Amino acid sequence: MADDGGSLVSLADEVSALLNGVAGWLLVWLGLTGVAVVAARAAGGTLFSLPPALVVLALSVVAVVAGVAVNPRFERSYARSRFGRVPAVERRTVRPSEAVDEPCVVCGETVDRGLCRRYREEFVVAGLALTATDGEENYYCLDCAATELGIDTDPVDESTADRETDGERLAESE
């Protein structure tokens, strides 16, 4: 039952990201179309009056900004001065429900829980990633991932931990 809830939440997240992407691109298209229409009318000399053109231009800019804001494609941003190919590394947690077929790249053990790193290259224009190559994924078992990230996985001796806590409480009360 818990797996069904998790898969429904994951499905809802994917649908939400898809719909945000569609809405974002539609808003960007609408905004750019408004800018193009005002520019074409101004260039052709058929701009009837300035106030309606300025309103259309302002609404177009708002639509483009809103489209970029809701589109998940634009979440990963770099410095605005960044152009060209940029290497990217993404990390995510591997859960037991995923059934990963790849072994750990460090020790060769089966990965049922741990870390997945995805290496890829993105093409960036003005800090926005426009395209990305399909990169490779490396899987790390839980122990190797903890070592790689510098996390201590030694079991805690509870009797020592309790004594230290009690000692700290006594020192604080004095």
Order of alpha helices (4+ residues) and beta strands (2+ residues): alpha-alpha-beta-beta-beta-beta-alpha-alpha
